[in-house]
Structure formats: structure tokens, C-alpha cells
Amino acid sequence: MINWQLIIQYKNKHGYTWQELSEFAGLAPNTIYYWYSKRVDSPRVSYLSKVAMLIGAKLDDIWIAEADHDRD
């Protein structure tokens, strides 16, 4: 499960659109918005790693294991 709170916080802090965020991560323009709007449960790890690198986070920070999420 994607930690949307962390990604949205970065997006809003820098004033980026979903399209810009995707492009800056090296992804197709609407990739991240598609994940968000369609509630994609398991994007490719290689794509998610690009997003993590862009926002200065570890992959583990933006990917929440289901077991961890259930504890919240």
C-alpha cells in the first residue's frame, strides 16, 4: 500500500501537479495520478523507487506493508 500522505505532502510543499511529479520522477505524465485515482494496490517497485528517490525518501517509507497498515 502506498503512503499517500508522504507523497501528497511533498507534492503540495513544492506546488507540483500530479503530472509534474510523475515527469520529475522519470515516469509517464499521469502515472502517479493514475495510481492515486484508481487506488492501484501494487505499482512496479522500480517505478515506486523513482518516486521515493525524487521525494528524498526510502522505498520503505512510501510503501506500507499490509501488516503494518492493519495496526494503525
CHARMM-style PDB file with segment names, atoms N, HN, CA, C and O in Angstrom:
ATOM      1  N   MET     1       0.848  -1.174   0.000  1.00  0.00      PROA
ATOM      2  CA  MET     1       0.000   0.000   0.000  1.00  0.00      PROA
ATOM      3  C   MET     1       0.898   1.243   0.000  1.00  0.00      PROA
ATOM      4  O   MET     1       1.887   1.308   0.729  1.00  0.00      PROA
ATOM      5  N   ILE     2       0.546   2.197  -0.805  1.00  0.00      PROA
ATOM      6  HN  ILE     2      -0.258   2.145  -1.398  1.00  0.00      PROA
ATOM      7  CA  ILE     2       1.343   3.422  -0.937  1.00  0.00      PROA
ATOM      8  C   ILE     2       1.013   4.395   0.189  1.00  0.00      PROA
ATOM      9  O   ILE     2      -0.149   4.583   0.546  1.00  0.00      PROA
ATOM     10  N   ASN     3       2.051   5.004   0.737  1.00  0.00      PROA
ATOM     11  HN  ASN     3       2.996   4.851   0.447  1.00  0.00      PROA
ATOM     12  CA  ASN     3       1.892   6.025   1.768  1.00  0.00      PROA
ATOM     13  C   ASN     3       1.594   7.353   1.064  1.00  0.00      PROA
ATOM     14  O   ASN     3       2.504   8.142   0.808  1.00  0.00      PROA
ATOM     15  N   TRP     4       0.336   7.591   0.760  1.00  0.00      PROA
ATOM     16  HN  TRP     4      -0.403   6.951   0.968  1.00  0.00      PROA
ATOM     17  CA  TRP     4      -0.050   8.789   0.014  1.00  0.00      PROA
ATOM     18  C   TRP     4       0.210  10.062   0.800  1.00  0.00      PROA
ATOM     19  O   TRP     4       0.501  11.104   0.214  1.00  0.00      PROA
ATOM     20  N   GLN     5       0.109   9.990   2.090  1.00  0.00      PROA
ATOM     21  HN  GLN     5      -0.128   9.143   2.566  1.00  0.00      PROA
ATOM     22  CA  GLN     5       0.326  11.178   2.913  1.00  0.00      PROA
ATOM     23  C   GLN     5       1.703  11.784   2.648  1.00  0.00      PROA
ATOM     24  O   GLN     5       1.825  13.001   2.508  1.00  0.00      PROA
ATOM     25  N   LEU     6       2.719  10.964   2.578  1.00  0.00      PROA
ATOM     26  HN  LEU     6       2.620   9.976   2.691  1.00  0.00      PROA
ATOM     27  CA  LEU     6       4.081  11.436   2.345  1.00  0.00      PROA
ATOM     28  C   LEU     6       4.243  12.019   0.947  1.00  0.00      PROA
ATOM     29  O   LEU     6       4.883  13.056   0.776  1.00  0.00      PROA
ATOM     30  N   ILE     7       3.672  11.365  -0.044  1.00  0.00      PROA
ATOM     31  HN  ILE     7       3.152  10.522   0.095  1.00  0.00      PROA
ATOM     32  CA  ILE     7       3.782  11.844  -1.425  1.00  0.00      PROA
ATOM     33  C   ILE     7       3.006  13.143  -1.616  1.00  0.00      PROA
ATOM     34  O   ILE     7       3.507  14.078  -2.240  1.00  0.00      PROA
ATOM     35  N   ILE     8       1.805  13.205  -1.091  1.00  0.00      PROA
ATOM     36  HN  ILE     8       1.398  12.445  -0.584  1.00  0.00      PROA
ATOM     37  CA  ILE     8       0.983  14.415  -1.228  1.00  0.00      PROA
ATOM     38  C   ILE     8       1.617  15.584  -0.485  1.00  0.00      PROA
ATOM     39  O   ILE     8       1.568  16.718  -0.961  1.00  0.00      PROA
ATOM     40  N   GLN     9       2.201  15.326   0.659  1.00  0.00      PROA
ATOM     41  HN  GLN     9       2.241  14.405   1.046  1.00  0.00      PROA
ATOM     42  CA  GLN     9       2.885  16.374   1.413  1.00  0.00      PROA
ATOM     43  C   GLN     9       4.013  16.977   0.572  1.00  0.00      PROA
ATOM     44  O   GLN     9       4.154  18.198   0.514  1.00  0.00      PROA
ATOM     45  N   TYR    10       4.808  16.136  -0.073  1.00  0.00      PROA
ATOM     46  HN  TYR    10       4.694  15.144  -0.025  1.00  0.00      PROA
ATOM     47  CA  TYR    10       5.895  16.606  -0.926  1.00  0.00      PROA
ATOM     48  C   TYR    10       5.336  17.383  -2.120  1.00  0.00      PROA
ATOM     49  O   TYR    10       5.836  18.456  -2.456  1.00  0.00      PROA
ATOM     50  N   LYS    11       4.313  16.844  -2.748  1.00  0.00      PROA
ATOM     51  HN  LYS    11       3.907  15.971  -2.475  1.00  0.00      PROA
ATOM     52  CA  LYS    11       3.681  17.480  -3.912  1.00  0.00      PROA
ATOM     53  C   LYS    11       3.175  18.876  -3.564  1.00  0.00      PROA
ATOM     54  O   LYS    11       3.426  19.833  -4.297  1.00  0.00      PROA
ATOM     55  N   ASN    12       2.476  18.986  -2.466  1.00  0.00      PROA
ATOM     56  HN  ASN    12       2.273  18.208  -1.871  1.00  0.00      PROA
ATOM     57  CA  ASN    12       1.915  20.274  -2.065  1.00  0.00      PROA
ATOM     58  C   ASN    12       2.993  21.258  -1.615  1.00  0.00      PROA
ATOM     59  O   ASN    12       2.904  22.450  -1.909  1.00  0.00      PROA
ATOM     60  N   LYS    13       3.997  20.774  -0.914  1.00  0.00      PROA
ATOM     61  HN  LYS    13       4.070  19.805  -0.675  1.00  0.00      PROA
ATOM     62  CA  LYS    13       5.083  21.635  -0.424  1.00  0.00      PROA
ATOM     63  C   LYS    13       5.791  22.332  -1.584  1.00  0.00      PROA
ATOM     64  O   LYS    13       6.180  23.496  -1.480  1.00  0.00      PROA
ATOM     65  N   HSD    14       5.952  21.604  -2.689  1.00  0.00      PROA
ATOM     66  HN  HSD    14       5.636  20.659  -2.773  1.00  0.00      PROA
ATOM     67  CA  HSD    14       6.670  22.149  -3.840  1.00  0.00      PROA
ATOM     68  C   HSD    14       5.734  22.716  -4.911  1.00  0.00      PROA
ATOM     69  O   HSD    14       6.195  23.254  -5.919  1.00  0.00      PROA
ATOM     70  N   GLY    15       4.442  22.598  -4.696  1.00  0.00      PROA
ATOM     71  HN  GLY    15       4.068  22.162  -3.878  1.00  0.00      PROA
ATOM     72  CA  GLY    15       3.467  23.157  -5.633  1.00  0.00      PROA
ATOM     73  C   GLY    15       3.402  22.429  -6.960  1.00  0.00      PROA
ATOM     74  O   GLY    15       3.042  23.023  -7.976  1.00  0.00      PROA
ATOM     75  N   TYR    16       3.748  21.143  -6.965  1.00  0.00      PROA
ATOM     76  HN  TYR    16       4.041  20.661  -6.139  1.00  0.00      PROA
ATOM     77  CA  TYR    16       3.740  20.355  -8.195  1.00  0.00      PROA
ATOM     78  C   TYR    16       2.344  19.817  -8.493  1.00  0.00      PROA
ATOM     79  O   TYR    16       1.536  19.580  -7.594  1.00  0.00      PROA
ATOM     80  N   THR    17       2.093  19.635  -9.766  1.00  0.00      PROA
ATOM     81  HN  THR    17       2.749  19.827 -10.496  1.00  0.00      PROA
ATOM     82  CA  THR    17       0.885  18.924 -10.187  1.00  0.00      PROA
ATOM     83  C   THR    17       1.226  17.429 -10.181  1.00  0.00      PROA
ATOM     84  O   THR    17       2.390  17.048 -10.058  1.00  0.00      PROA
ATOM     85  N   TRP    18       0.206  16.602 -10.315  1.00  0.00      PROA
ATOM     86  HN  TRP    18      -0.740  16.911 -10.415  1.00  0.00      PROA
ATOM     87  CA  TRP    18       0.459  15.159 -10.418  1.00  0.00      PROA
ATOM     88  C   TRP    18       1.330  14.867 -11.637  1.00  0.00      PROA
ATOM     89  O   TRP    18       2.226  14.024 -11.587  1.00  0.00      PROA
ATOM     90  N   GLN    19       1.057  15.570 -12.726  1.00  0.00      PROA
ATOM     91  HN  GLN    19       0.329  16.254 -12.767  1.00  0.00      PROA
ATOM     92  CA  GLN    19       1.810  15.363 -13.966  1.00  0.00      PROA
ATOM     93  C   GLN    19       3.282  15.713 -13.767  1.00  0.00      PROA
ATOM     94  O   GLN    19       4.159  14.949 -14.167  1.00  0.00      PROA
ATOM     95  N   GLU    20       3.557  16.862 -13.153  1.00  0.00      PROA
ATOM     96  HN  GLU    20       2.843  17.483 -12.827  1.00  0.00      PROA
ATOM     97  CA  GLU    20       4.943  17.256 -12.907  1.00  0.00      PROA
ATOM     98  C   GLU    20       5.654  16.259 -12.005  1.00  0.00      PROA
ATOM     99  O   GLU    20       6.807  15.902 -12.249  1.00  0.00      PROA
ATOM    100  N   LEU    21       4.976  15.820 -10.984  1.00  0.00      PROA
ATOM    101  HN  LEU    21       4.040  16.110 -10.786  1.00  0.00      PROA
ATOM    102  CA  LEU    21       5.566  14.857 -10.057  1.00  0.00      PROA
ATOM    103  C   LEU    21       5.970  13.585 -10.801  1.00  0.00      PROA
ATOM    104  O   LEU    21       7.066  13.065 -10.592  1.00  0.00      PROA
ATOM    105  N   SER    22       5.107  13.093 -11.649  1.00  0.00      PROA
ATOM    106  HN  SER    22       4.217  13.515 -11.819  1.00  0.00      PROA
ATOM    107  CA  SER    22       5.420  11.897 -12.438  1.00  0.00      PROA
ATOM    108  C   SER    22       6.599  12.135 -13.366  1.00  0.00      PROA
ATOM    109  O   SER    22       7.514  11.315 -13.446  1.00  0.00      PROA
ATOM    110  N   GLU    23       6.573  13.255 -14.059  1.00  0.00      PROA
ATOM    111  HN  GLU    23       5.831  13.921 -13.994  1.00  0.00      PROA
ATOM    112  CA  GLU    23       7.644  13.549 -15.013  1.00  0.00      PROA
ATOM    113  C   GLU    23       8.991  13.737 -14.309  1.00  0.00      PROA
ATOM    114  O   GLU    23      10.015  13.262 -14.801  1.00  0.00      PROA
ATOM    115  N   PHE    24       9.000  14.419 -13.173  1.00  0.00      PROA
ATOM    116  HN  PHE    24       8.169  14.805 -12.773  1.00  0.00      PROA
ATOM    117  CA  PHE    24      10.249  14.625 -12.432  1.00  0.00      PROA
ATOM    118  C   PHE    24      10.809  13.302 -11.906  1.00  0.00      PROA
ATOM    119  O   PHE    24      12.016  13.165 -11.710  1.00  0.00      PROA
ATOM    120  N   ALA    25       9.928  12.338 -11.681  1.00  0.00      PROA
ATOM    121  HN  ALA    25       8.947  12.449 -11.840  1.00  0.00      PROA
ATOM    122  CA  ALA    25      10.363  11.015 -11.216  1.00  0.00      PROA
ATOM    123  C   ALA    25      10.812  10.143 -12.389  1.00  0.00      PROA
ATOM    124  O   ALA    25      11.330   9.045 -12.187  1.00  0.00      PROA
ATOM    125  N   GLY    26      10.612  10.634 -13.614  1.00  0.00      PROA
ATOM    126  HN  GLY    26      10.191  11.526 -13.779  1.00  0.00      PROA
ATOM    127  CA  GLY    26      11.008   9.867 -14.788  1.00  0.00      PROA
ATOM    128  C   GLY    26       9.956   8.875 -15.246  1.00  0.00      PROA
ATOM    129  O   GLY    26      10.266   7.872 -15.889  1.00  0.00      PROA
ATOM    130  N   LEU    27       8.712   9.166 -14.907  1.00  0.00      PROA
ATOM    131  HN  LEU    27       8.460   9.980 -14.385  1.00  0.00      PROA
ATOM    132  CA  LEU    27       7.596   8.287 -15.271  1.00  0.00      PROA
ATOM    133  C   LEU    27       6.727   8.978 -16.317  1.00  0.00      PROA
ATOM    134  O   LEU    27       6.883  10.171 -16.577  1.00  0.00      PROA
ATOM    135  N   ALA    28       5.822   8.227 -16.906  1.00  0.00      PROA
ATOM    136  HN  ALA    28       5.696   7.257 -16.695  1.00  0.00      PROA
ATOM    137  CA  ALA    28       4.861   8.815 -17.841  1.00  0.00      PROA
ATOM    138  C   ALA    28       4.043   9.872 -17.094  1.00  0.00      PROA
ATOM    139  O   ALA    28       3.815   9.739 -15.892  1.00  0.00      PROA
ATOM    140  N   PRO    29       3.603  10.915 -17.792  1.00  0.00      PROA
ATOM    141  CA  PRO    29       2.971  12.065 -17.143  1.00  0.00      PROA
ATOM    142  C   PRO    29       1.845  11.797 -16.149  1.00  0.00      PROA
ATOM    143  O   PRO    29       1.750  12.505 -15.146  1.00  0.00      PROA
ATOM    144  N   ASN    30       1.010  10.828 -16.378  1.00  0.00      PROA
ATOM    145  HN  ASN    30       1.088  10.252 -17.192  1.00  0.00      PROA
ATOM    146  CA  ASN    30      -0.133  10.621 -15.489  1.00  0.00      PROA
ATOM    147  C   ASN    30      -0.011   9.407 -14.581  1.00  0.00      PROA
ATOM    148  O   ASN    30      -0.994   8.990 -13.970  1.00  0.00      PROA
ATOM    149  N   THR    31       1.170   8.844 -14.489  1.00  0.00      PROA
ATOM    150  HN  THR    31       1.969   9.183 -14.986  1.00  0.00      PROA
ATOM    151  CA  THR    31       1.358   7.600 -13.741  1.00  0.00      PROA
ATOM    152  C   THR    31       0.944   7.711 -12.285  1.00  0.00      PROA
ATOM    153  O   THR    31       0.126   6.919 -11.817  1.00  0.00      PROA
ATOM    154  N   ILE    32       1.488   8.672 -11.566  1.00  0.00      PROA
ATOM    155  HN  ILE    32       2.152   9.316 -11.947  1.00  0.00      PROA
ATOM    156  CA  ILE    32       1.215   8.770 -10.127  1.00  0.00      PROA
ATOM    157  C   ILE    32      -0.254   9.124  -9.885  1.00  0.00      PROA
ATOM    158  O   ILE    32      -0.874   8.594  -8.963  1.00  0.00      PROA
ATOM    159  N   TYR    33      -0.810  10.010 -10.701  1.00  0.00      PROA
ATOM    160  HN  TYR    33      -0.307  10.441 -11.450  1.00  0.00      PROA
ATOM    161  CA  TYR    33      -2.229  10.337 -10.548  1.00  0.00      PROA
ATOM    162  C   TYR    33      -3.096   9.100 -10.799  1.00  0.00      PROA
ATOM    163  O   TYR    33      -4.090   8.884 -10.106  1.00  0.00      PROA
ATOM    164  N   TYR    34      -2.720   8.300 -11.783  1.00  0.00      PROA
ATOM    165  HN  TYR    34      -1.912   8.476 -12.346  1.00  0.00      PROA
ATOM    166  CA  TYR    34      -3.462   7.072 -12.062  1.00  0.00      PROA
ATOM    167  C   TYR    34      -3.428   6.157 -10.849  1.00  0.00      PROA
ATOM    168  O   TYR    34      -4.459   5.616 -10.450  1.00  0.00      PROA
ATOM    169  N   TRP    35      -2.247   5.978 -10.258  1.00  0.00      PROA
ATOM    170  HN  TRP    35      -1.409   6.418 -10.583  1.00  0.00      PROA
ATOM    171  CA  TRP    35      -2.147   5.147  -9.053  1.00  0.00      PROA
ATOM    172  C   TRP    35      -3.085   5.676  -7.986  1.00  0.00      PROA
ATOM    173  O   TRP    35      -3.815   4.913  -7.353  1.00  0.00      PROA
ATOM    174  N   TYR    36      -3.061   6.993  -7.789  1.00  0.00      PROA
ATOM    175  HN  TYR    36      -2.468   7.612  -8.303  1.00  0.00      PROA
ATOM    176  CA  TYR    36      -3.851   7.623  -6.730  1.00  0.00      PROA
ATOM    177  C   TYR    36      -5.350   7.515  -7.007  1.00  0.00      PROA
ATOM    178  O   TYR    36      -6.119   7.126  -6.127  1.00  0.00      PROA
ATOM    179  N   SER    37      -5.758   7.852  -8.206  1.00  0.00      PROA
ATOM    180  HN  SER    37      -5.134   8.168  -8.921  1.00  0.00      PROA
ATOM    181  CA  SER    37      -7.200   7.877  -8.514  1.00  0.00      PROA
ATOM    182  C   SER    37      -7.805   6.485  -8.647  1.00  0.00      PROA
ATOM    183  O   SER    37      -8.983   6.291  -8.346  1.00  0.00      PROA
ATOM    184  N   LYS    38      -7.027   5.534  -9.085  1.00  0.00      PROA
ATOM    185  HN  LYS    38      -6.070   5.691  -9.330  1.00  0.00      PROA
ATOM    186  CA  LYS    38      -7.532   4.178  -9.259  1.00  0.00      PROA
ATOM    187  C   LYS    38      -7.209   3.280  -8.070  1.00  0.00      PROA
ATOM    188  O   LYS    38      -7.561   2.101  -8.055  1.00  0.00      PROA
ATOM    189  N   ARG    39      -6.541   3.847  -7.085  1.00  0.00      PROA
ATOM    190  HN  ARG    39      -6.255   4.805  -7.098  1.00  0.00      PROA
ATOM    191  CA  ARG    39      -6.153   3.086  -5.883  1.00  0.00      PROA
ATOM    192  C   ARG    39      -5.392   1.817  -6.266  1.00  0.00      PROA
ATOM    193  O   ARG    39      -5.709   0.716  -5.817  1.00  0.00      PROA
ATOM    194  N   VAL    40      -4.389   2.007  -7.102  1.00  0.00      PROA
ATOM    195  HN  VAL    40      -4.131   2.901  -7.467  1.00  0.00      PROA
ATOM    196  CA  VAL    40      -3.547   0.888  -7.523  1.00  0.00      PROA
ATOM    197  C   VAL    40      -2.867   0.314  -6.286  1.00  0.00      PROA
ATOM    198  O   VAL    40      -2.209   1.035  -5.535  1.00  0.00      PROA
ATOM    199  N   ASP    41      -3.031  -0.974  -6.085  1.00  0.00      PROA
ATOM    200  HN  ASP    41      -3.565  -1.559  -6.695  1.00  0.00      PROA
ATOM    201  CA  ASP    41      -2.503  -1.620  -4.887  1.00  0.00      PROA
ATOM    202  C   ASP    41      -1.040  -2.008  -4.995  1.00  0.00      PROA
ATOM    203  O   ASP    41      -0.337  -2.062  -3.985  1.00  0.00      PROA
ATOM    204  N   SER    42      -0.578  -2.275  -6.191  1.00  0.00      PROA
ATOM    205  HN  SER    42      -1.149  -2.231  -7.011  1.00  0.00      PROA
ATOM    206  CA  SER    42       0.796  -2.761  -6.307  1.00  0.00      PROA
ATOM    207  C   SER    42       1.483  -2.254  -7.571  1.00  0.00      PROA
ATOM    208  O   SER    42       1.592  -2.981  -8.559  1.00  0.00      PROA
ATOM    209  N   PRO    43       1.946  -1.006  -7.538  1.00  0.00      PROA
ATOM    210  CA  PRO    43       2.702  -0.500  -8.686  1.00  0.00      PROA
ATOM    211  C   PRO    43       4.054  -1.201  -8.764  1.00  0.00      PROA
ATOM    212  O   PRO    43       4.487  -1.825  -7.796  1.00  0.00      PROA
ATOM    213  N   ARG    44       4.704  -1.104  -9.881  1.00  0.00      PROA
ATOM    214  HN  ARG    44       4.352  -0.597 -10.668  1.00  0.00      PROA
ATOM    215  CA  ARG    44       6.027  -1.712 -10.028  1.00  0.00      PROA
ATOM    216  C   ARG    44       7.001  -1.094  -9.037  1.00  0.00      PROA
ATOM    217  O   ARG    44       7.024   0.121  -8.840  1.00  0.00      PROA
ATOM    218  N   VAL    45       7.790  -1.936  -8.429  1.00  0.00      PROA
ATOM    219  HN  VAL    45       7.771  -2.923  -8.589  1.00  0.00      PROA
ATOM    220  CA  VAL    45       8.763  -1.471  -7.433  1.00  0.00      PROA
ATOM    221  C   VAL    45       9.750  -0.504  -8.075  1.00  0.00      PROA
ATOM    222  O   VAL    45      10.150   0.476  -7.446  1.00  0.00      PROA
ATOM    223  N   SER    46      10.143  -0.759  -9.299  1.00  0.00      PROA
ATOM    224  HN  SER    46       9.818  -1.555  -9.810  1.00  0.00      PROA
ATOM    225  CA  SER    46      11.093   0.135  -9.965  1.00  0.00      PROA
ATOM    226  C   SER    46      10.508   1.542 -10.134  1.00  0.00      PROA
ATOM    227  O   SER    46      11.237   2.528 -10.031  1.00  0.00      PROA
ATOM    228  N   TYR    47       9.211   1.641 -10.389  1.00  0.00      PROA
ATOM    229  HN  TYR    47       8.619   0.839 -10.472  1.00  0.00      PROA
ATOM    230  CA  TYR    47       8.560   2.942 -10.516  1.00  0.00      PROA
ATOM    231  C   TYR    47       8.441   3.618  -9.152  1.00  0.00      PROA
ATOM    232  O   TYR    47       8.696   4.814  -9.013  1.00  0.00      PROA
ATOM    233  N   LEU    48       8.057   2.845  -8.167  1.00  0.00      PROA
ATOM    234  HN  LEU    48       7.850   1.873  -8.280  1.00  0.00      PROA
ATOM    235  CA  LEU    48       7.913   3.381  -6.824  1.00  0.00      PROA
ATOM    236  C   LEU    48       9.262   3.855  -6.282  1.00  0.00      PROA
ATOM    237  O   LEU    48       9.325   4.836  -5.541  1.00  0.00      PROA
ATOM    238  N   SER    49      10.330   3.167  -6.648  1.00  0.00      PROA
ATOM    239  HN  SER    49      10.279   2.370  -7.250  1.00  0.00      PROA
ATOM    240  CA  SER    49      11.680   3.571  -6.237  1.00  0.00      PROA
ATOM    241  C   SER    49      12.037   4.935  -6.809  1.00  0.00      PROA
ATOM    242  O   SER    49      12.699   5.733  -6.146  1.00  0.00      PROA
ATOM    243  N   LYS    50      11.606   5.205  -8.026  1.00  0.00      PROA
ATOM    244  HN  LYS    50      11.068   4.557  -8.565  1.00  0.00      PROA
ATOM    245  CA  LYS    50      11.862   6.507  -8.644  1.00  0.00      PROA
ATOM    246  C   LYS    50      11.152   7.621  -7.877  1.00  0.00      PROA
ATOM    247  O   LYS    50      11.701   8.706  -7.691  1.00  0.00      PROA
ATOM    248  N   VAL    51       9.943   7.344  -7.442  1.00  0.00      PROA
ATOM    249  HN  VAL    51       9.497   6.462  -7.593  1.00  0.00      PROA
ATOM    250  CA  VAL    51       9.188   8.333  -6.662  1.00  0.00      PROA
ATOM    251  C   VAL    51       9.881   8.559  -5.319  1.00  0.00      PROA
ATOM    252  O   VAL    51      10.029   9.698  -4.876  1.00  0.00      PROA
ATOM    253  N   ALA    52      10.299   7.491  -4.685  1.00  0.00      PROA
ATOM    254  HN  ALA    52      10.179   6.566  -5.045  1.00  0.00      PROA
ATOM    255  CA  ALA    52      11.000   7.608  -3.401  1.00  0.00      PROA
ATOM    256  C   ALA    52      12.266   8.450  -3.548  1.00  0.00      PROA
ATOM    257  O   ALA    52      12.543   9.312  -2.715  1.00  0.00      PROA
ATOM    258  N   MET    53      13.024   8.199  -4.600  1.00  0.00      PROA
ATOM    259  HN  MET    53      12.798   7.499  -5.277  1.00  0.00      PROA
ATOM    260  CA  MET    53      14.249   8.952  -4.822  1.00  0.00      PROA
ATOM    261  C   MET    53      13.942  10.436  -5.040  1.00  0.00      PROA
ATOM    262  O   MET    53      14.645  11.301  -4.518  1.00  0.00      PROA
ATOM    263  N   LEU    54      12.903  10.724  -5.803  1.00  0.00      PROA
ATOM    264  HN  LEU    54      12.332  10.021  -6.227  1.00  0.00      PROA
ATOM    265  CA  LEU    54      12.520  12.107  -6.068  1.00  0.00      PROA
ATOM    266  C   LEU    54      12.187  12.850  -4.778  1.00  0.00      PROA
ATOM    267  O   LEU    54      12.632  13.980  -4.582  1.00  0.00      PROA
ATOM    268  N   ILE    55      11.418  12.233  -3.910  1.00  0.00      PROA
ATOM    269  HN  ILE    55      11.056  11.314  -4.069  1.00  0.00      PROA
ATOM    270  CA  ILE    55      10.973  12.944  -2.704  1.00  0.00      PROA
ATOM    271  C   ILE    55      11.964  12.809  -1.551  1.00  0.00      PROA
ATOM    272  O   ILE    55      11.724  13.319  -0.457  1.00  0.00      PROA
ATOM    273  N   GLY    56      13.073  12.124  -1.799  1.00  0.00      PROA
ATOM    274  HN  GLY    56      13.268  11.710  -2.688  1.00  0.00      PROA
ATOM    275  CA  GLY    56      14.100  12.006  -0.767  1.00  0.00      PROA
ATOM    276  C   GLY    56      13.724  11.060   0.353  1.00  0.00      PROA
ATOM    277  O   GLY    56      14.077  11.276   1.513  1.00  0.00      PROA
ATOM    278  N   ALA    57      13.012  10.021  -0.001  1.00  0.00      PROA
ATOM    279  HN  ALA    57      12.725   9.846  -0.943  1.00  0.00      PROA
ATOM    280  CA  ALA    57      12.572   9.039   0.994  1.00  0.00      PROA
ATOM    281  C   ALA    57      13.112   7.664   0.624  1.00  0.00      PROA
ATOM    282  O   ALA    57      13.573   7.441  -0.495  1.00  0.00      PROA
ATOM    283  N   LYS    58      13.048   6.765   1.568  1.00  0.00      PROA
ATOM    284  HN  LYS    58      12.674   6.946   2.478  1.00  0.00      PROA
ATOM    285  CA  LYS    58      13.393   5.372   1.309  1.00  0.00      PROA
ATOM    286  C   LYS    58      12.149   4.681   0.755  1.00  0.00      PROA
ATOM    287  O   LYS    58      11.020   5.096   1.015  1.00  0.00      PROA
ATOM    288  N   LEU    59      12.377   3.639   0.002  1.00  0.00      PROA
ATOM    289  HN  LEU    59      13.295   3.301  -0.210  1.00  0.00      PROA
ATOM    290  CA  LEU    59      11.248   2.874  -0.531  1.00  0.00      PROA
ATOM    291  C   LEU    59      10.353   2.389   0.606  1.00  0.00      PROA
ATOM    292  O   LEU    59       9.129   2.382   0.476  1.00  0.00      PROA
ATOM    293  N   ASP    60      10.954   1.990   1.706  1.00  0.00      PROA
ATOM    294  HN  ASP    60      11.949   1.996   1.811  1.00  0.00      PROA
ATOM    295  CA  ASP    60      10.169   1.526   2.859  1.00  0.00      PROA
ATOM    296  C   ASP    60       9.288   2.618   3.454  1.00  0.00      PROA
ATOM    297  O   ASP    60       8.289   2.325   4.111  1.00  0.00      PROA
ATOM    298  N   ASP    61       9.657   3.882   3.222  1.00  0.00      PROA
ATOM    299  HN  ASP    61      10.468   4.120   2.688  1.00  0.00      PROA
ATOM    300  CA  ASP    61       8.864   4.994   3.753  1.00  0.00      PROA
ATOM    301  C   ASP    61       7.588   5.228   2.954  1.00  0.00      PROA
ATOM    302  O   ASP    61       6.568   5.638   3.508  1.00  0.00      PROA
ATOM    303  N   ILE    62       7.648   4.966   1.646  1.00  0.00      PROA
ATOM    304  HN  ILE    62       8.476   4.633   1.195  1.00  0.00      PROA
ATOM    305  CA  ILE    62       6.452   5.222   0.844  1.00  0.00      PROA
ATOM    306  C   ILE    62       5.665   3.956   0.531  1.00  0.00      PROA
ATOM    307  O   ILE    62       4.590   4.023  -0.066  1.00  0.00      PROA
ATOM    308  N   TRP    63       6.191   2.812   0.927  1.00  0.00      PROA
ATOM    309  HN  TRP    63       7.064   2.757   1.412  1.00  0.00      PROA
ATOM    310  CA  TRP    63       5.454   1.562   0.755  1.00  0.00      PROA
ATOM    311  C   TRP    63       5.157   0.996   2.132  1.00  0.00      PROA
ATOM    312  O   TRP    63       6.074   0.658   2.880  1.00  0.00      PROA
ATOM    313  N   ILE    64       3.883   0.893   2.468  1.00  0.00      PROA
ATOM    314  HN  ILE    64       3.138   1.169   1.860  1.00  0.00      PROA
ATOM    315  CA  ILE    64       3.454   0.388   3.762  1.00  0.00      PROA
ATOM    316  C   ILE    64       2.985  -1.052   3.572  1.00  0.00      PROA
ATOM    317  O   ILE    64       2.053  -1.315   2.812  1.00  0.00      PROA
ATOM    318  N   ALA    65       3.629  -1.968   4.260  1.00  0.00      PROA
ATOM    319  HN  ALA    65       4.386  -1.754   4.877  1.00  0.00      PROA
ATOM    320  CA  ALA    65       3.211  -3.369   4.187  1.00  0.00      PROA
ATOM    321  C   ALA    65       1.808  -3.495   4.770  1.00  0.00      PROA
ATOM    322  O   ALA    65       1.458  -2.791   5.717  1.00  0.00      PROA
ATOM    323  N   GLU    66       1.031  -4.369   4.220  1.00  0.00      PROA
ATOM    324  HN  GLU    66       1.315  -4.942   3.451  1.00  0.00      PROA
ATOM    325  CA  GLU    66      -0.350  -4.547   4.685  1.00  0.00      PROA
ATOM    326  C   GLU    66      -0.411  -4.833   6.167  1.00  0.00      PROA
ATOM    327  O   GLU    66      -1.298  -4.321   6.850  1.00  0.00      PROA
ATOM    328  N   ALA    67       0.503  -5.635   6.689  1.00  0.00      PROA
ATOM    329  HN  ALA    67       1.224  -6.051   6.135  1.00  0.00      PROA
ATOM    330  CA  ALA    67       0.514  -5.958   8.121  1.00  0.00      PROA
ATOM    331  C   ALA    67       0.724  -4.699   8.954  1.00  0.00      PROA
ATOM    332  O   ALA    67       0.106  -4.539  10.006  1.00  0.00      PROA
ATOM    333  N   ASP    68       1.607  -3.792   8.480  1.00  0.00      PROA
ATOM    334  HN  ASP    68       2.110  -3.922   7.626  1.00  0.00      PROA
ATOM    335  CA  ASP    68       1.843  -2.525   9.188  1.00  0.00      PROA
ATOM    336  C   ASP    68       0.617  -1.645   9.149  1.00  0.00      PROA
ATOM    337  O   ASP    68       0.278  -1.004  10.143  1.00  0.00      PROA
ATOM    338  N   HSD    69      -0.058  -1.608   8.002  1.00  0.00      PROA
ATOM    339  HN  HSD    69       0.218  -2.130   7.195  1.00  0.00      PROA
ATOM    340  CA  HSD    69      -1.251  -0.764   7.846  1.00  0.00      PROA
ATOM    341  C   HSD    69      -2.379  -1.240   8.739  1.00  0.00      PROA
ATOM    342  O   HSD    69      -3.123  -0.423   9.282  1.00  0.00      PROA
ATOM    343  N   ASP    70      -2.519  -2.529   8.899  1.00  0.00      PROA
ATOM    344  HN  ASP    70      -1.916  -3.194   8.458  1.00  0.00      PROA
ATOM    345  CA  ASP    70      -3.600  -3.082   9.721  1.00  0.00      PROA
ATOM    346  C   ASP    70      -3.462  -2.692  11.185  1.00  0.00      PROA
ATOM    347  O   ASP    70      -4.453  -2.703  11.917  1.00  0.00      PROA
ATOM    348  N   ARG    71      -2.260  -2.349  11.628  1.00  0.00      PROA
ATOM    349  HN  ARG    71      -1.456  -2.341  11.034  1.00  0.00      PROA
ATOM    350  CA  ARG    71      -2.035  -1.982  13.014  1.00  0.00      PROA
ATOM    351  C   ARG    71      -2.454  -0.552  13.324  1.00  0.00      PROA
ATOM    352  O   ARG    71      -2.633  -0.195  14.488  1.00  0.00      PROA
ATOM    353  N   ASP    72      -2.610   0.265  12.294  1.00  0.00      PROA
ATOM    354  HN  ASP    72      -2.464  -0.024  11.348  1.00  0.00      PROA
ATOM    355  CA  ASP    72      -2.966   1.681  12.511  1.00  0.00      PROA
ATOM    356  C   ASP    72      -4.394   1.850  12.991  1.00  0.00      PROA
ATOM    357  OT1 ASP    72      -4.840   2.974  13.217  1.00  0.00      PROA
TER     358      ASP     72
END
